[in-house]
Amino acid sequence: MGRKFIDCRDYPSEMNCSIAISADNEKELIDAAVQHAVAVHGHKDTPEFRASLKQAVKDGTPPVKAQPRAA
Ligand SMILES: [Zn+2]
């Protein structure tokens, strides 16, 4: 199983968060991402929010620089 990550830089927010979270399995990653989103972004830990985070999971490791965003 490869490395997986969620990169907060892909999701512009008012605080310009630059956190990227990576883990070896999706459950660890989602758990850490939920904790981060609740603590920093004020999200609620709901099944719906976890499902939307799952959509944000990418394979590999976070890039050193933020990916250019599609306009
Ligand atoms: Zn963040």
N, CA, C, O and the ligand as a Tripos MOL2 file, in Angstrom:
@<TRIPOS>MOLECULE
protein
  285   283    72     0     0
PROTEIN
NO_CHARGES

@<TRIPOS>ATOM
      1 N           0.8580   -1.2160    0.0000 N.3       1 MET1
      2 CA          0.0000    0.0000    0.0000 C.3       1 MET1
      3 C           0.8800    1.2480    0.0000 C.2       1 MET1
      4 O           1.8240    1.3550    0.7840 O.2       1 MET1
      5 N           0.5660    2.1740   -0.8740 N.am      2 GLY2
      6 CA          1.3910    3.3730   -0.9870 C.3       2 GLY2
      7 C           1.0050    4.4550   -0.0020 C.2       2 GLY2
      8 O           0.0180    4.3560    0.7280 O.2       2 GLY2
      9 N           1.8110    5.4730   -0.0130 N.am      3 ARG3
     10 CA          1.5560    6.6240    0.8270 C.3       3 ARG3
     11 C           0.3590    7.4190    0.2760 C.2       3 ARG3
     12 O           0.1780    7.5290   -0.9370 O.2       3 ARG3
     13 N          -0.4430    7.9630    1.1840 N.am      4 LYS4
     14 CA         -1.5720    8.7860    0.7650 C.3       4 LYS4
     15 C          -1.5110   10.1360    1.4830 C.2       4 LYS4
     16 O          -0.9560   10.2380    2.5770 O.2       4 LYS4
     17 N          -2.0750   11.1540    0.8730 N.am      5 PHE5
     18 CA         -2.0360   12.4610    1.5310 C.3       5 PHE5
     19 C          -3.2420   13.3160    1.1960 C.2       5 PHE5
     20 O          -3.9310   13.1140    0.1960 O.2       5 PHE5
     21 N          -3.4660   14.2770    2.0720 N.am      6 ILE6
     22 CA         -4.4340   15.3470    1.8150 C.3       6 ILE6
     23 C          -3.6750   16.6560    2.0090 C.2       6 ILE6
     24 O          -3.0120   16.8550    3.0260 O.2       6 ILE6
     25 N          -3.7770   17.5320    1.0390 N.am      7 ASP7
     26 CA         -3.0210   18.7900    1.0700 C.3       7 ASP7
     27 C          -3.9950   19.9540    1.2480 C.2       7 ASP7
     28 O          -4.8240   20.2310    0.3820 O.2       7 ASP7
     29 N          -3.8730   20.6210    2.3840 N.am      8 CYS8
     30 CA         -4.7850   21.7350    2.6680 C.3       8 CYS8
     31 C          -4.6010   22.8820    1.6820 C.2       8 CYS8
     32 O          -5.5100   23.6920    1.4950 O.2       8 CYS8
     33 N          -3.4300   22.9560    1.0490 N.am      9 ARG9
     34 CA         -3.1960   24.0410    0.0960 C.3       9 ARG9
     35 C          -4.1110   23.9190   -1.1110 C.2       9 ARG9
     36 O          -4.3140   24.8910   -1.8380 O.2       9 ARG9
     37 N          -4.6720   22.7150   -1.3330 N.am     10 ASP10
     38 CA         -5.6110   22.5330   -2.4340 C.3      10 ASP10
     39 C          -6.9680   23.1400   -2.1250 C.2      10 ASP10
     40 O          -7.8230   23.2610   -3.0020 O.2      10 ASP10
     41 N          -7.1560   23.5210   -0.8660 N.am     11 TYR11
     42 CA         -8.4700   24.0090   -0.4420 C.3      11 TYR11
     43 C          -8.3210   25.3920    0.1520 C.2      11 TYR11
     44 O          -8.1290   25.5340    1.3600 O.2      11 TYR11
     45 N          -8.4070   26.4120   -0.6840 N.am     12 PRO12
     46 CA         -8.1800   27.7690   -0.2030 C.3      12 PRO12
     47 C          -9.1200   28.0940    0.9570 C.2      12 PRO12
     48 O         -10.3190   27.8200    0.9050 O.2      12 PRO12
     49 N          -8.5500   28.6770    1.9920 N.am     13 SER13
     50 CA         -9.3640   29.0740    3.1250 C.3      13 SER13
     51 C          -8.9020   30.4490    3.5570 C.2      13 SER13
     52 O          -7.8730   30.9480    3.1020 O.2      13 SER13
     53 N          -9.6770   31.0520    4.4380 N.am     14 GLU14
     54 CA         -9.3610   32.4000    4.8630 C.3      14 GLU14
     55 C          -8.0120   32.4830    5.5670 C.2      14 GLU14
     56 O          -7.3900   33.5450    5.5980 O.2      14 GLU14
     57 N          -7.5500   31.3480    6.1400 N.am     15 MET15
     58 CA         -6.2690   31.3980    6.8500 C.3      15 MET15
     59 C          -5.0910   30.9320    5.9920 C.2      15 MET15
     60 O          -3.9740   30.8210    6.4960 O.2      15 MET15
     61 N          -5.3220   30.6590    4.7050 N.am     16 ASN16
     62 CA         -4.2430   30.2030    3.8270 C.3      16 ASN16
     63 C          -3.4440   29.0730    4.4570 C.2      16 ASN16
     64 O          -2.2160   29.1230    4.5240 O.2      16 ASN16
     65 N          -4.1440   28.0730    4.9090 N.am     17 CYS17
     66 CA         -3.5190   26.9450    5.5680 C.3      17 CYS17
     67 C          -2.5600   26.2340    4.6200 C.2      17 CYS17
     68 O          -2.8990   25.9960    3.4610 O.2      17 CYS17
     69 N          -1.3740   25.8970    5.0980 N.am     18 SER18
     70 CA         -0.3930   25.2060    4.2440 C.3      18 SER18
     71 C          -0.0850   23.8080    4.7540 C.2      18 SER18
     72 O           0.9250   23.2120    4.3810 O.2      18 SER18
     73 N          -0.9540   23.2920    5.6020 N.am     19 ILE19
     74 CA         -0.7470   21.9510    6.1530 C.3      19 ILE19
     75 C          -0.9700   20.8870    5.0800 C.2      19 ILE19
     76 O          -1.8990   20.9850    4.2780 O.2      19 ILE19
     77 N          -0.1110   19.8750    5.0750 N.am     20 ALA20
     78 CA         -0.3740   18.6600    4.2960 C.3      20 ALA20
     79 C          -0.1990   17.4800    5.2390 C.2      20 ALA20
     80 O           0.7700   17.4140    5.9950 O.2      20 ALA20
     81 N          -1.1340   16.5590    5.1890 N.am     21 ILE21
     82 CA         -1.1210   15.4100    6.0850 C.3      21 ILE21
     83 C          -0.9180   14.1620    5.2450 C.2      21 ILE21
     84 O          -1.5970   13.9810    4.2340 O.2      21 ILE21
     85 N           0.0170   13.2900    5.6510 N.am     22 SER22
     86 CA          0.2000   12.0540    4.9050 C.3      22 SER22
     87 C           0.2430   10.8770    5.8630 C.2      22 SER22
     88 O           0.6160   11.0230    7.0270 O.2      22 SER22
     89 N          -0.1400    9.7090    5.3640 N.am     23 ALA23
     90 CA         -0.1800    8.5000    6.1700 C.3      23 ALA23
     91 C          -0.1290    7.2910    5.2550 C.2      23 ALA23
     92 O          -0.2730    7.4070    4.0380 O.2      23 ALA23
     93 N           0.0810    6.1110    5.8670 N.am     24 ASP24
     94 CA          0.1870    4.9000    5.0650 C.3      24 ASP24
     95 C          -1.1570    4.2670    4.7660 C.2      24 ASP24
     96 O          -1.2740    3.4420    3.8600 O.2      24 ASP24
     97 N          -2.1620    4.6480    5.5200 N.am     25 ASN25
     98 CA         -3.4780    4.1020    5.1700 C.3      25 ASN25
     99 C          -4.5440    5.1680    5.3080 C.2      25 ASN25
    100 O          -4.3920    6.1590    6.0230 O.2      25 ASN25
    101 N          -5.6290    4.9230    4.5940 N.am     26 GLU26
    102 CA         -6.6400    5.9620    4.4600 C.3      26 GLU26
    103 C          -7.3250    6.2870    5.7860 C.2      26 GLU26
    104 O          -7.6930    7.4370    6.0300 O.2      26 GLU26
    105 N          -7.4980    5.2770    6.6430 N.am     27 LYS27
    106 CA         -8.1920    5.5460    7.8900 C.3      27 LYS27
    107 C          -7.3910    6.5110    8.7740 C.2      27 LYS27
    108 O          -7.9410    7.4680    9.3190 O.2      27 LYS27
    109 N          -6.0780    6.2440    8.9090 N.am     28 GLU28
    110 CA         -5.2170    7.1510    9.6700 C.3      28 GLU28
    111 C          -5.2810    8.5480    9.1040 C.2      28 GLU28
    112 O          -5.3760    9.5330    9.8350 O.2      28 GLU28
    113 N          -5.2260    8.6140    7.7890 N.am     29 LEU29
    114 CA         -5.1970    9.9090    7.1140 C.3      29 LEU29
    115 C          -6.5000   10.6730    7.3520 C.2      29 LEU29
    116 O          -6.4820   11.8610    7.6750 O.2      29 LEU29
    117 N          -7.6190    9.9860    7.1900 N.am     30 ILE30
    118 CA         -8.9080   10.6530    7.3960 C.3      30 ILE30
    119 C          -9.0380   11.1040    8.8540 C.2      30 ILE30
    120 O          -9.5030   12.2100    9.1280 O.2      30 ILE30
    121 N          -8.6240   10.2390    9.7860 N.am     31 ASP31
    122 CA         -8.7190   10.6090   11.2050 C.3      31 ASP31
    123 C          -7.9070   11.8720   11.4950 C.2      31 ASP31
    124 O          -8.3840   12.7840   12.1690 O.2      31 ASP31
    125 N          -6.6790   11.9160   10.9810 N.am     32 ALA32
    126 CA         -5.8300   13.0760   11.2280 C.3      32 ALA32
    127 C          -6.3830   14.3180   10.5360 C.2      32 ALA32
    128 O          -6.3390   15.4200   11.0830 O.2      32 ALA32
    129 N          -6.8990   14.1260    9.3360 N.am     33 ALA33
    130 CA         -7.4400   15.2620    8.5910 C.3      33 ALA33
    131 C          -8.6910   15.8150    9.2690 C.2      33 ALA33
    132 O          -8.8990   17.0280    9.3080 O.2      33 ALA33
    133 N          -9.5250   14.9180    9.8020 N.am     34 VAL34
    134 CA        -10.7220   15.3730   10.5110 C.3      34 VAL34
    135 C         -10.3130   16.1770   11.7420 C.2      34 VAL34
    136 O         -10.8730   17.2410   12.0080 O.2      34 VAL34
    137 N          -9.3380   15.6670   12.4920 N.am     35 GLN35
    138 CA         -8.8950   16.3990   13.6840 C.3      35 GLN35
    139 C          -8.3750   17.7790   13.3120 C.2      35 GLN35
    140 O          -8.6660   18.7670   13.9860 O.2      35 GLN35
    141 N          -7.6080   17.8360   12.2380 N.am     36 HIS36
    142 CA         -7.0770   19.1200   11.7880 C.3      36 HIS36
    143 C          -8.2100   20.0540   11.3530 C.2      36 HIS36
    144 O          -8.2350   21.2300   11.7160 O.2      36 HIS36
    145 N          -9.1360   19.5150   10.5770 N.am     37 ALA37
    146 CA        -10.2170   20.3570   10.0460 C.3      37 ALA37
    147 C         -11.1070   20.8840   11.1730 C.2      37 ALA37
    148 O         -11.5640   22.0260   11.1300 O.2      37 ALA37
    149 N         -11.3470   20.0470   12.1730 N.am     38 VAL38
    150 CA        -12.1750   20.4720   13.3020 C.3      38 VAL38
    151 C         -11.4340   21.5240   14.1280 C.2      38 VAL38
    152 O         -12.0040   22.5550   14.4850 O.2      38 VAL38
    153 N         -10.1540   21.2550   14.4290 N.am     39 ALA39
    154 CA         -9.3980   22.1460   15.3080 C.3      39 ALA39
    155 C          -9.0860   23.4760   14.6410 C.2      39 ALA39
    156 O          -9.1570   24.5270   15.2780 O.2      39 ALA39
    157 N          -8.7410   23.4340   13.3600 N.am     40 VAL40
    158 CA         -8.2340   24.6320   12.6930 C.3      40 VAL40
    159 C          -9.3020   25.3240   11.8510 C.2      40 VAL40
    160 O          -9.3680   26.5520   11.8060 O.2      40 VAL40
    161 N         -10.1330   24.5320   11.1890 N.am     41 HIS41
    162 CA        -11.0670   25.1190   10.2410 C.3      41 HIS41
    163 C         -12.5080   25.1760   10.7350 C.2      41 HIS41
    164 O         -13.3910   25.6880   10.0480 O.2      41 HIS41
    165 N         -12.7350   24.6450   11.9350 N.am     42 GLY42
    166 CA        -14.0660   24.7470   12.5110 C.3      42 GLY42
    167 C         -15.1000   23.8350   11.8760 C.2      42 GLY42
    168 O         -16.3020   24.0740   11.9940 O.2      42 GLY42
    169 N         -14.6270   22.7700   11.1880 N.am     43 HIS43
    170 CA        -15.5750   21.8130   10.6080 C.3      43 HIS43
    171 C         -16.1540   20.9340   11.7040 C.2      43 HIS43
    172 O         -15.6300   20.8590   12.8150 O.2      43 HIS43
    173 N         -17.2480   20.2750   11.3590 N.am     44 LYS44
    174 CA        -17.8440   19.2870   12.2510 C.3      44 LYS44
    175 C         -17.4600   17.8810   11.7880 C.2      44 LYS44
    176 O         -17.4170   17.6030   10.5890 O.2      44 LYS44
    177 N         -17.1810   17.0010   12.7490 N.am     45 ASP45
    178 CA        -16.8410   15.6260   12.4170 C.3      45 ASP45
    179 C         -18.1220   14.8340   12.1600 C.2      45 ASP45
    180 O         -18.7150   14.2750   13.0820 O.2      45 ASP45
    181 N         -18.5350   14.7960   10.9080 N.am     46 THR46
    182 CA        -19.7600   14.0830   10.5350 C.3      46 THR46
    183 C         -19.4150   13.0380    9.4760 C.2      46 THR46
    184 O         -18.3850   13.1490    8.8120 O.2      46 THR46
    185 N         -20.2570   12.0350    9.3160 N.am     47 PRO47
    186 CA        -20.0190   11.0460    8.2540 C.3      47 PRO47
    187 C         -19.9350   11.7060    6.8810 C.2      47 PRO47
    188 O         -19.1600   11.2740    6.0280 O.2      47 PRO47
    189 N         -20.7340   12.7560    6.6680 N.am     48 GLU48
    190 CA        -20.7220   13.4470    5.3760 C.3      48 GLU48
    191 C         -19.3780   14.1370    5.1520 C.2      48 GLU48
    192 O         -18.8230   14.1030    4.0540 O.2      48 GLU48
    193 N         -18.8600   14.7700    6.2230 N.am     49 PHE49
    194 CA        -17.5800   15.4670    6.0780 C.3      49 PHE49
    195 C         -16.4520   14.4700    5.8300 C.2      49 PHE49
    196 O         -15.5600   14.7190    5.0190 O.2      49 PHE49
    197 N         -16.5000   13.3280    6.5420 N.am     50 ARG50
    198 CA        -15.4890   12.2890    6.3070 C.3      50 ARG50
    199 C         -15.5610   11.7760    4.8690 C.2      50 ARG50
    200 O         -14.5340   11.5010    4.2490 O.2      50 ARG50
    201 N         -16.7660   11.6530    4.3500 N.am     51 ALA51
    202 CA        -16.9190   11.1970    2.9670 C.3      51 ALA51
    203 C         -16.3060   12.2090    2.0020 C.2      51 ALA51
    204 O         -15.6850   11.8290    1.0090 O.2      51 ALA51
    205 N         -16.4810   13.4980    2.2940 N.am     52 SER52
    206 CA        -15.9190   14.5030    1.3880 C.3      52 SER52
    207 C         -14.3950   14.5520    1.5110 C.2      52 SER52
    208 O         -13.7030   14.8300    0.5330 O.2      52 SER52
    209 N         -13.8720   14.2810    2.7110 N.am     53 LEU53
    210 CA        -12.4140   14.2110    2.8540 C.3      53 LEU53
    211 C         -11.8510   13.0360    2.0590 C.2      53 LEU53
    212 O         -10.7760   13.1330    1.4660 O.2      53 LEU53
    213 N         -12.5800   11.9380    2.0520 N.am     54 LYS54
    214 CA        -12.1330   10.7660    1.2920 C.3      54 LYS54
    215 C         -11.9020   11.1210   -0.1680 C.2      54 LYS54
    216 O         -10.9820   10.6120   -0.8090 O.2      54 LYS54
    217 N         -12.7590   12.0100   -0.6870 N.am     55 GLN55
    218 CA        -12.6210   12.4380   -2.0750 C.3      55 GLN55
    219 C         -11.3250   13.2210   -2.2860 C.2      55 GLN55
    220 O         -10.8060   13.2930   -3.4000 O.2      55 GLN55
    221 N         -10.8110   13.8060   -1.2010 N.am     56 ALA56
    222 CA         -9.6450   14.6700   -1.3180 C.3      56 ALA56
    223 C          -8.3370   13.8920   -1.1970 C.2      56 ALA56
    224 O          -7.2630   14.4490   -1.4260 O.2      56 ALA56
    225 N          -8.4190   12.6040   -0.8370 N.am     57 VAL57
    226 CA         -7.2010   11.8080   -0.6530 C.3      57 VAL57
    227 C          -6.5110   11.5930   -1.9980 C.2      57 VAL57
    228 O          -7.1440   11.2490   -2.9960 O.2      57 VAL57
    229 N          -5.1920   11.8060   -1.9940 N.am     58 LYS58
    230 CA         -4.3990   11.5700   -3.1980 C.3      58 LYS58
    231 C          -3.3090   10.5620   -2.8880 C.2      58 LYS58
    232 O          -2.8750   10.4410   -1.7420 O.2      58 LYS58
    233 N          -2.8680    9.8410   -3.9020 N.am     59 ASP59
    234 CA         -1.7730    8.8950   -3.7260 C.3      59 ASP59
    235 C          -0.4420    9.6060   -3.8330 C.2      59 ASP59
    236 O          -0.2960   10.5680   -4.5870 O.2      59 ASP59
    237 N           0.5460    9.1170   -3.0580 N.am     60 GLY60
    238 CA          1.8870    9.6740   -3.1230 C.3      60 GLY60
    239 C           2.1890   10.4910   -1.8880 C.2      60 GLY60
    240 O           1.6350   10.2480   -0.8160 O.2      60 GLY60
    241 N           3.0720   11.4640   -2.0440 N.am     61 THR61
    242 CA          3.4390   12.3320   -0.9440 C.3      61 THR61
    243 C           3.1620   13.7780   -1.3450 C.2      61 THR61
    244 O           3.1220   14.0960   -2.5340 O.2      61 THR61
    245 N           2.9710   14.6560   -0.3590 N.am     62 PRO62
    246 CA          2.6540   16.0500   -0.6990 C.3      62 PRO62
    247 C           3.7930   16.7020   -1.4710 C.2      62 PRO62
    248 O           4.9570   16.5140   -1.1170 O.2      62 PRO62
    249 N           3.4850   17.4600   -2.5110 N.am     63 PRO63
    250 CA          4.5300   18.1680   -3.2450 C.3      63 PRO63
    251 C           5.1770   19.2400   -2.3790 C.2      63 PRO63
    252 O           4.5500   19.7780   -1.4670 O.2      63 PRO63
    253 N           6.4300   19.5420   -2.6720 N.am     64 VAL64
    254 CA          7.1430   20.5670   -1.9150 C.3      64 VAL64
    255 C           6.4650   21.9150   -2.0910 C.2      64 VAL64
    256 O           6.2980   22.6660   -1.1300 O.2      64 VAL64
    257 N           6.0780   22.2150   -3.3120 N.am     65 LYS65
    258 CA          5.3960   23.4740   -3.5920 C.3      65 LYS65
    259 C           3.9210   23.2020   -3.8720 C.2      65 LYS65
    260 O           3.5540   22.1360   -4.3660 O.2      65 LYS65
    261 N           3.1010   24.1680   -3.5520 N.am     66 ALA66
    262 CA          1.6700   24.0290   -3.8370 C.3      66 ALA66
    263 C           1.4560   23.8400   -5.3250 C.2      66 ALA66
    264 O           2.1320   24.4520   -6.1510 O.2      66 ALA66
    265 N           0.5020   22.9810   -5.6510 N.am     67 GLN67
    266 CA          0.1620   22.7790   -7.0650 C.3      67 GLN67
    267 C          -0.5230   24.0390   -7.5770 C.2      67 GLN67
    268 O          -1.3410   24.6340   -6.8750 O.2      67 GLN67
    269 N          -0.1910   24.4480   -8.8030 N.am     68 PRO68
    270 CA         -0.9540   25.5810   -9.3540 C.3      68 PRO68
    271 C          -2.4200   25.2040   -9.4560 C.2      68 PRO68
    272 O          -2.7630   24.1020   -9.8850 O.2      68 PRO68
    273 N          -3.2610   26.1090   -9.0680 N.am     69 ARG69
    274 CA         -4.6910   25.7970   -9.0770 C.3      69 ARG69
    275 C          -5.2840   26.0590  -10.4420 C.2      69 ARG69
    276 O          -4.9290   27.0280  -11.1140 O.2      69 ARG69
    277 N          -6.1850   25.1950  -10.8430 N.am     70 ALA70
    278 CA         -6.9170   25.4260  -12.0850 C.3      70 ALA70
    279 C          -7.8090   26.6430  -11.8720 C.2      70 ALA70
    280 O          -8.4670   26.7790  -10.8400 O.2      70 ALA70
    281 N          -7.8170   27.5150  -12.8580 N.am     71 ALA71
    282 CA         -8.5860   28.7530  -12.7100 C.3      71 ALA71
    283 C         -10.0640   28.4730  -12.7400 C.2      71 ALA71
    284 O         -10.8700   29.3980  -12.6290 O.2      71 ALA71
    285 ZN         -5.8490   23.2700    7.0300 Zn       72 ZN72
@<TRIPOS>BOND
     1     1     2 1
     2     2     3 1
     3     3     4 2
     4     3     5 am
     5     5     6 1
     6     6     7 1
     7     7     8 2
     8     7     9 am
     9     9    10 1
    10    10    11 1
    11    11    12 2
    12    11    13 am
    13    13    14 1
    14    14    15 1
    15    15    16 2
    16    15    17 am
    17    17    18 1
    18    18    19 1
    19    19    20 2
    20    19    21 am
    21    21    22 1
    22    22    23 1
    23    23    24 2
    24    23    25 am
    25    25    26 1
    26    26    27 1
    27    27    28 2
    28    27    29 am
    29    29    30 1
    30    30    31 1
    31    31    32 2
    32    31    33 am
    33    33    34 1
    34    34    35 1
    35    35    36 2
    36    35    37 am
    37    37    38 1
    38    38    39 1
    39    39    40 2
    40    39    41 am
    41    41    42 1
    42    42    43 1
    43    43    44 2
    44    43    45 am
    45    45    46 1
    46    46    47 1
    47    47    48 2
    48    47    49 am
    49    49    50 1
    50    50    51 1
    51    51    52 2
    52    51    53 am
    53    53    54 1
    54    54    55 1
    55    55    56 2
    56    55    57 am
    57    57    58 1
    58    58    59 1
    59    59    60 2
    60    59    61 am
    61    61    62 1
    62    62    63 1
    63    63    64 2
    64    63    65 am
    65    65    66 1
    66    66    67 1
    67    67    68 2
    68    67    69 am
    69    69    70 1
    70    70    71 1
    71    71    72 2
    72    71    73 am
    73    73    74 1
    74    74    75 1
    75    75    76 2
    76    75    77 am
    77    77    78 1
    78    78    79 1
    79    79    80 2
    80    79    81 am
    81    81    82 1
    82    82    83 1
    83    83    84 2
    84    83    85 am
    85    85    86 1
    86    86    87 1
    87    87    88 2
    88    87    89 am
    89    89    90 1
    90    90    91 1
    91    91    92 2
    92    91    93 am
    93    93    94 1
    94    94    95 1
    95    95    96 2
    96    95    97 am
    97    97    98 1
    98    98    99 1
    99    99   100 2
   100    99   101 am
   101   101   102 1
   102   102   103 1
   103   103   104 2
   104   103   105 am
   105   105   106 1
   106   106   107 1
   107   107   108 2
   108   107   109 am
   109   109   110 1
   110   110   111 1
   111   111   112 2
   112   111   113 am
   113   113   114 1
   114   114   115 1
   115   115   116 2
   116   115   117 am
   117   117   118 1
   118   118   119 1
   119   119   120 2
   120   119   121 am
   121   121   122 1
   122   122   123 1
   123   123   124 2
   124   123   125 am
   125   125   126 1
   126   126   127 1
   127   127   128 2
   128   127   129 am
   129   129   130 1
   130   130   131 1
   131   131   132 2
   132   131   133 am
   133   133   134 1
   134   134   135 1
   135   135   136 2
   136   135   137 am
   137   137   138 1
   138   138   139 1
   139   139   140 2
   140   139   141 am
   141   141   142 1
   142   142   143 1
   143   143   144 2
   144   143   145 am
   145   145   146 1
   146   146   147 1
   147   147   148 2
   148   147   149 am
   149   149   150 1
   150   150   151 1
   151   151   152 2
   152   151   153 am
   153   153   154 1
   154   154   155 1
   155   155   156 2
   156   155   157 am
   157   157   158 1
   158   158   159 1
   159   159   160 2
   160   159   161 am
   161   161   162 1
   162   162   163 1
   163   163   164 2
   164   163   165 am
   165   165   166 1
   166   166   167 1
   167   167   168 2
   168   167   169 am
   169   169   170 1
   170   170   171 1
   171   171   172 2
   172   171   173 am
   173   173   174 1
   174   174   175 1
   175   175   176 2
   176   175   177 am
   177   177   178 1
   178   178   179 1
   179   179   180 2
   180   179   181 am
   181   181   182 1
   182   182   183 1
   183   183   184 2
   184   183   185 am
   185   185   186 1
   186   186   187 1
   187   187   188 2
   188   187   189 am
   189   189   190 1
   190   190   191 1
   191   191   192 2
   192   191   193 am
   193   193   194 1
   194   194   195 1
   195   195   196 2
   196   195   197 am
   197   197   198 1
   198   198   199 1
   199   199   200 2
   200   199   201 am
   201   201   202 1
   202   202   203 1
   203   203   204 2
   204   203   205 am
   205   205   206 1
   206   206   207 1
   207   207   208 2
   208   207   209 am
   209   209   210 1
   210   210   211 1
   211   211   212 2
   212   211   213 am
   213   213   214 1
   214   214   215 1
   215   215   216 2
   216   215   217 am
   217   217   218 1
   218   218   219 1
   219   219   220 2
   220   219   221 am
   221   221   222 1
   222   222   223 1
   223   223   224 2
   224   223   225 am
   225   225   226 1
   226   226   227 1
   227   227   228 2
   228   227   229 am
   229   229   230 1
   230   230   231 1
   231   231   232 2
   232   231   233 am
   233   233   234 1
   234   234   235 1
   235   235   236 2
   236   235   237 am
   237   237   238 1
   238   238   239 1
   239   239   240 2
   240   239   241 am
   241   241   242 1
   242   242   243 1
   243   243   244 2
   244   243   245 am
   245   245   246 1
   246   246   247 1
   247   247   248 2
   248   247   249 am
   249   249   250 1
   250   250   251 1
   251   251   252 2
   252   251   253 am
   253   253   254 1
   254   254   255 1
   255   255   256 2
   256   255   257 am
   257   257   258 1
   258   258   259 1
   259   259   260 2
   260   259   261 am
   261   261   262 1
   262   262   263 1
   263   263   264 2
   264   263   265 am
   265   265   266 1
   266   266   267 1
   267   267   268 2
   268   267   269 am
   269   269   270 1
   270   270   271 1
   271   271   272 2
   272   271   273 am
   273   273   274 1
   274   274   275 1
   275   275   276 2
   276   275   277 am
   277   277   278 1
   278   278   279 1
   279   279   280 2
   280   279   281 am
   281   281   282 1
   282   282   283 1
   283   283   284 2
@<TRIPOS>SUBSTRUCTURE
     1 MET1         2 RESIDUE 1 A MET
     2 GLY2         6 RESIDUE 1 A GLY
     3 ARG3        10 RESIDUE 1 A ARG
     4 LYS4        14 RESIDUE 1 A LYS
     5 PHE5        18 RESIDUE 1 A PHE
     6 ILE6        22 RESIDUE 1 A ILE
     7 ASP7        26 RESIDUE 1 A ASP
     8 CYS8        30 RESIDUE 1 A CYS
     9 ARG9        34 RESIDUE 1 A ARG
    10 ASP10       38 RESIDUE 1 A ASP
    11 TYR11       42 RESIDUE 1 A TYR
    12 PRO12       46 RESIDUE 1 A PRO
    13 SER13       50 RESIDUE 1 A SER
    14 GLU14       54 RESIDUE 1 A GLU
    15 MET15       58 RESIDUE 1 A MET
    16 ASN16       62 RESIDUE 1 A ASN
    17 CYS17       66 RESIDUE 1 A CYS
    18 SER18       70 RESIDUE 1 A SER
    19 ILE19       74 RESIDUE 1 A ILE
    20 ALA20       78 RESIDUE 1 A ALA
    21 ILE21       82 RESIDUE 1 A ILE
    22 SER22       86 RESIDUE 1 A SER
    23 ALA23       90 RESIDUE 1 A ALA
    24 ASP24       94 RESIDUE 1 A ASP
    25 ASN25       98 RESIDUE 1 A ASN
    26 GLU26      102 RESIDUE 1 A GLU
    27 LYS27      106 RESIDUE 1 A LYS
    28 GLU28      110 RESIDUE 1 A GLU
    29 LEU29      114 RESIDUE 1 A LEU
    30 ILE30      118 RESIDUE 1 A ILE
    31 ASP31      122 RESIDUE 1 A ASP
    32 ALA32      126 RESIDUE 1 A ALA
    33 ALA33      130 RESIDUE 1 A ALA
    34 VAL34      134 RESIDUE 1 A VAL
    35 GLN35      138 RESIDUE 1 A GLN
    36 HIS36      142 RESIDUE 1 A HIS
    37 ALA37      146 RESIDUE 1 A ALA
    38 VAL38      150 RESIDUE 1 A VAL
    39 ALA39      154 RESIDUE 1 A ALA
    40 VAL40      158 RESIDUE 1 A VAL
    41 HIS41      162 RESIDUE 1 A HIS
    42 GLY42      166 RESIDUE 1 A GLY
    43 HIS43      170 RESIDUE 1 A HIS
    44 LYS44      174 RESIDUE 1 A LYS
    45 ASP45      178 RESIDUE 1 A ASP
    46 THR46      182 RESIDUE 1 A THR
    47 PRO47      186 RESIDUE 1 A PRO
    48 GLU48      190 RESIDUE 1 A GLU
    49 PHE49      194 RESIDUE 1 A PHE
    50 ARG50      198 RESIDUE 1 A ARG
    51 ALA51      202 RESIDUE 1 A ALA
    52 SER52      206 RESIDUE 1 A SER
    53 LEU53      210 RESIDUE 1 A LEU
    54 LYS54      214 RESIDUE 1 A LYS
    55 GLN55      218 RESIDUE 1 A GLN
    56 ALA56      222 RESIDUE 1 A ALA
    57 VAL57      226 RESIDUE 1 A VAL
    58 LYS58      230 RESIDUE 1 A LYS
    59 ASP59      234 RESIDUE 1 A ASP
    60 GLY60      238 RESIDUE 1 A GLY
    61 THR61      242 RESIDUE 1 A THR
    62 PRO62      246 RESIDUE 1 A PRO
    63 PRO63      250 RESIDUE 1 A PRO
    64 VAL64      254 RESIDUE 1 A VAL
    65 LYS65      258 RESIDUE 1 A LYS
    66 ALA66      262 RESIDUE 1 A ALA
    67 GLN67      266 RESIDUE 1 A GLN
    68 PRO68      270 RESIDUE 1 A PRO
    69 ARG69      274 RESIDUE 1 A ARG
    70 ALA70      278 RESIDUE 1 A ALA
    71 ALA71      282 RESIDUE 1 A ALA
    72 ZN72       285 GROUP 0 **** ****
